[in-house]
Amino acid sequence: MDVPEDLRYSSDHEWVRRSGSRLTIGITDYAQDALGDVVYLEVPSGGAVVAAGERISEVESTKSVSDIFAPVDGTVVEVNDQLGDQPELVNQDPYGGGWICVIDIGGDESGWDALLDAAAYRALIAE
Amino acid sequence: MTDRRSPLDAAHRAASARMVPFGGWEMPLSYPQGTLAEHHACRHAAVVFDVSHLGTVRVEGPGAVEVCQRAFTNDLARIAPGRAQYTHLLDPVDASVTDDIIVWWRADGSLDVMPNASNTDGVTSALGEEAAAAGEDGIKITDVTASRAVLAIQGPQARQLLASVSPAAAAVERFAVVDVEIAGVPCVVAGTGYTGEDGVEIAVPAGDAVALWEAIVNAGITPAGLGARDTLRLEAGLPLHGHELGAGITPLQAGLGWVVRWDKGPFRGRDALEIEREVGPARRLVGLRAADRRPPRQGDAVLRDGEPVGEVTSGNFSPELGCGIALAFVGGGAEEGSALVLSGRGAERSVEVVALPFVR
């Protein structure tokens, strides 16, 4: 399973890529593989103020339904509308075209600091 | 209890299949290319499923046909040796569908009764009860499931590609049952399936199953798992036991009245079913089509004018139609073209009642 070094991770199998106060969120290679073919993704609501652990989206494969949770506190400032018609991008390119949304954390570093680094996430999925 | 494994288990694992428990067996859910690709291959080319988890209960000897006639709803008098028939075993008390079954009536007169995996023991004992009640002492009822594998080759190119392995197997007509030697191995081939596509199913001795599987895959036929089998049968509007059939569900509710032959005499569950036939079923199975991709799911409520009138029994994304589809029981039924509302997981949306199958 691909676990890029430059990202951080949540224990709910989301990845987080940071650029200033903007955090791009998606689901990991491990998660997309476990889900199987993704056929539907509920695109999160732009502008929503979310708390870490709050359900922001739902992803469905041919075999199961899974919630996607905000990995940090913040505001959803951008969403990947393309996933509405092409949810398969989550399978094909989980760390690229399969990104789900961008959350702006403002000046609150606590959520970022609580995320796992690549080594810790690798250990989690090896369990 | 450990799950049973197919004679093809090692071949699936070598192909990196994702294995899942199903009906007391561990079977492939999908191969690395995934359920959608396997589904597409079946609709537009050809796939092979390992369906060894289906049971085979061999009924043979004097009275074999009579005992099956007493046990099942369909009428073997409408076919003959060398033909297959879809039929139901009903609960004698409430006419619930205990199992839906394919019977392969072989040329030698024996009947290979093929129940769903988890119902094999129940079907075997029901046949034994009917044999005892009929006083048929010469009959032999044997669960031969472990002795063979069953491969289902399905899709518009199934016969053409299978012909390079066995022209005789590829030529077995729809609902025919023929003994065929494939590479010197005695097999039984039937023109049956569960995908809505043309194709055949092959019962092969367990020890020869891997060689046949490999020959079929090498002929360009794509291995497919239970994930694709489920989306294919759903698009084809075919019921799955435990969803559209089972405890509390009769053939009449499921829209399968044609499986019940009233003109053939007594059969298990007939008296109970006659009562429902008089008054008409209180609910009926309907097809529902969503406007968007989101898959309806088993347990979603069906609403009409804000009132609950039924429940989804199977739902998924239809790869062919590009939208969500579902089978649901609706009180009093529902007219094709009318709108109903699905409610589940915190959301409501309108769906259209459509004719089955969803995909032809």
Interface residues (C-beta under 8 A of the other chain):
Chain A: G36 D37 V39 Y40 E42 E58 E60 T62 K63 V65 P87 E88 N91
Chain B: R18 L29 S30 G34 T35 L36 G227 D230 T231 D292 R293 R294 P295 R297 N316 F317 P319 G324 R345
